Amino acid sequence: MTKEKPKKKLKNMVWLISLFSICLLMAGYYFFVQYPQIRAAEQTLSDAQARLDSETEKKEQLENQKEAVTSDEYVENVARSELNMLKQNEKVFIDISKSK
């Protein structure tokens, strides 16, 4: 009877060590297989966040430009400078001393 207990203990210990070893090997395998995939996914996420930030900044710039373009002051400046338009009843003075 005394010989059976140490054998049973040894057998249980071998099973426990085997199970622990298998779990450790599986964890190591999954870590080394999935680690590059996780890093690639993190890089993709980082790139997407950078693109999102860039596009958000562009959107804000375009919204500011849209507000500026729709203002009466901007329309008047474009009409005067690019289209050579004048307001009604506005007089134009030409400096003839510079044309010589």
C-alpha positions as CSV (number, residue, x, y, z in Angstrom):
1,M,0.0,0.0,0.0
2,T,2.8,2.4,0.7
3,K,4.3,1.7,-2.7
4,E,1.1,2.5,-4.5
5,K,0.8,6.0,-3.0
6,P,4.2,7.2,-4.3
7,K,3.5,5.7,-7.7
8,K,0.1,7.4,-7.9
9,K,1.6,10.7,-6.8
10,L,4.4,10.3,-9.4
11,K,1.8,9.5,-12.0
12,N,-0.3,12.6,-11.1
13,M,2.8,14.7,-11.1
14,V,3.8,13.5,-14.6
15,W,0.3,14.3,-15.9
16,L,0.3,17.8,-14.3
17,I,3.8,18.6,-15.7
18,S,2.7,17.3,-19.1
19,L,-0.5,19.4,-19.1
20,F,1.4,22.4,-17.9
21,S,4.1,21.9,-20.6
22,I,1.4,21.5,-23.3
23,C,-0.3,24.7,-22.2
24,L,3.0,26.6,-22.1
25,L,3.9,25.4,-25.6
26,M,0.5,26.4,-26.9
27,A,0.7,29.8,-25.3
28,G,4.2,30.3,-26.8
29,Y,3.1,29.2,-30.2
30,Y,0.1,31.5,-30.2
31,F,2.2,34.4,-29.0
32,F,4.8,34.0,-31.7
33,V,2.2,33.3,-34.5
34,Q,-0.2,36.1,-33.5
35,Y,2.3,38.7,-32.4
36,P,3.2,39.8,-36.0
37,Q,-0.5,39.9,-36.9
38,I,-1.2,42.0,-33.9
39,R,1.7,44.4,-34.8
40,A,0.4,44.6,-38.4
41,A,-3.1,45.4,-37.2
42,E,-1.8,48.1,-34.8
43,Q,0.2,49.6,-37.7
44,T,-2.9,49.6,-39.9
45,L,-4.9,51.2,-37.2
46,S,-2.2,53.9,-36.7
47,D,-2.1,54.6,-40.4
48,A,-5.9,54.9,-40.5
49,Q,-5.9,57.3,-37.6
50,A,-3.2,59.4,-39.2
51,R,-5.3,59.5,-42.5
52,L,-8.4,60.4,-40.4
53,D,-6.6,63.2,-38.7
54,S,-5.3,64.6,-42.0
55,E,-8.7,64.4,-43.6
56,T,-10.4,66.1,-40.6
57,E,-7.9,68.9,-40.9
58,K,-8.6,69.3,-44.6
59,K,-12.3,69.3,-43.9
60,E,-11.9,72.1,-41.4
61,Q,-9.8,74.1,-43.9
62,L,-12.4,73.6,-46.6
63,E,-15.2,74.6,-44.3
64,N,-13.3,77.8,-43.3
65,Q,-12.7,78.5,-47.0
66,K,-16.4,77.9,-47.8
67,E,-17.4,80.5,-45.2
68,A,-14.9,83.0,-46.6
69,V,-16.0,82.4,-50.2
70,T,-19.6,83.0,-49.4
71,S,-19.0,86.3,-47.6
72,D,-19.9,89.5,-49.5
73,E,-16.5,90.9,-48.9
74,Y,-14.8,88.0,-50.7
75,V,-17.2,88.2,-53.6
76,E,-16.6,91.9,-54.0
77,N,-12.8,91.5,-53.9
78,V,-13.0,88.7,-56.6
79,A,-15.3,90.8,-58.8
80,R,-13.0,93.8,-58.6
81,S,-9.7,92.1,-59.0
82,E,-10.4,89.3,-61.4
83,L,-13.4,90.5,-63.3
84,N,-12.7,94.3,-63.2
85,M,-16.2,95.0,-62.1
86,L,-17.4,98.1,-60.4
87,K,-20.3,99.0,-58.2
88,Q,-23.2,101.0,-59.6
89,N,-22.5,104.7,-59.7
90,E,-18.8,104.2,-58.8
91,K,-16.2,106.4,-60.4
92,V,-12.8,105.2,-61.5
93,F,-9.8,107.5,-61.5
94,I,-6.9,106.5,-63.6
95,D,-3.5,108.0,-62.7
96,I,-2.1,109.0,-66.1
97,S,1.3,110.0,-64.6
98,K,2.1,106.3,-64.1
99,S,1.2,105.3,-67.6
100,K,4.1,107.3,-69.2
